Amino acid sequence: AQRVTQPEKLLSVFKGAPVELKCNYSYSGSPELFWYVQYSRQRLQLLLRHISRESIKGFTADLNKGETSFHLKKPFAQEEDSAMYYCALSGWGSSYKLIFGSGTRLLVRP
Amino acid sequence: DTEVTQTPKHLVMGMTNKKSLKCEQHMGHRAMYWYKQKAKKPPELMFVYSYEKLSINESVPSRFSPECPNSSLLNLHLHALQPEDSALYLCASSQGGGDREKLFFGSGTQLSVL
């Protein structure tokens, strides 16, 4: 069964500190992993996906198949990064089914 | 236009009412979705339409009835809802080419059932 686990409900860091939001998944095949972000009073939007191997707003995420993880990282957090972050998974042949983790709220303090 | 538009933004209804939520996109996307999001919880998939045909129904109660009149519009008809159905209802769309696509979300309809 597909499952996405985000162990931290809240992550609080100071501005300029490194950030790592954890995501682990369970899937028997080769998944596509995503990070979606929801800023205050804004709609849910895609931050990045592993297949693109891109860096958005300074965030990166590497798929580690051995550890079944897709942690989101940023070397220096900014206050505007404060938001709700959801890790999500889509599998092959899942007919558009995107499974979300429970989310981690990132709070970046000045 | 790269947005998914949902109306109304807020809706209060009684348990005997009938109402509809509307969703519209003009990005040429052929897959459209309804998600339900309770407070402080992740979105949960309800329905998926692919090329205007219902392809996924996640065992949603029949008091929720989706409709896709054309490739740009998606409706969710509500009837005889329960207070526990109060939630944020999100519409999303994607290109429709297959799995693993980027989803574009609307800002949602906040529904309160009294």
HADDOCK unambig.tbl for C-alpha pairs under 7 A between the chains (distance, minus, plus):
assign (segid A and resid 32 and name CA) (segid B and resid 100 and name CA) 6.11 0.50 0.50
assign (segid A and resid 42 and name CA) (segid B and resid 107 and name CA) 6.88 0.50 0.50
assign (segid A and resid 43 and name CA) (segid B and resid 105 and name CA) 6.51 0.50 0.50
assign (segid A and resid 43 and name CA) (segid B and resid 106 and name CA) 6.28 0.50 0.50
assign (segid A and resid 43 and name CA) (segid B and resid 107 and name CA) 4.71 0.50 0.50
assign (segid A and resid 44 and name CA) (segid B and resid 105 and name CA) 5.94 0.50 0.50
assign (segid A and resid 45 and name CA) (segid B and resid 104 and name CA) 6.60 0.50 0.50
assign (segid A and resid 45 and name CA) (segid B and resid 105 and name CA) 6.56 0.50 0.50
assign (segid A and resid 90 and name CA) (segid B and resid 100 and name CA) 5.42 0.50 0.50
assign (segid A and resid 91 and name CA) (segid B and resid 100 and name CA) 6.99 0.50 0.50
assign (segid A and resid 92 and name CA) (segid B and resid 99 and name CA) 6.52 0.50 0.50
assign (segid A and resid 93 and name CA) (segid B and resid 99 and name CA) 6.55 0.50 0.50
assign (segid A and resid 94 and name CA) (segid B and resid 99 and name CA) 6.54 0.50 0.50
assign (segid A and resid 95 and name CA) (segid B and resid 98 and name CA) 6.88 0.50 0.50
assign (segid A and resid 95 and name CA) (segid B and resid 99 and name CA) 5.72 0.50 0.50
assign (segid A and resid 96 and name CA) (segid B and resid 98 and name CA) 6.78 0.50 0.50
assign (segid A and resid 96 and name CA) (segid B and resid 99 and name CA) 5.01 0.50 0.50
assign (segid A and resid 96 and name CA) (segid B and resid 100 and name CA) 6.63 0.50 0.50
assign (segid A and resid 100 and name CA) (segid B and resid 42 and name CA) 6.20 0.50 0.50
assign (segid A and resid 100 and name CA) (segid B and resid 43 and name CA) 6.81 0.50 0.50
assign (segid A and resid 101 and name CA) (segid B and resid 42 and name CA) 6.60 0.50 0.50
assign (segid A and resid 102 and name CA) (segid B and resid 41 and name CA) 6.10 0.50 0.50
assign (segid A and resid 102 and name CA) (segid B and resid 42 and name CA) 5.21 0.50 0.50
assign (segid A and resid 103 and name CA) (segid B and resid 42 and name CA) 6.44 0.50 0.50
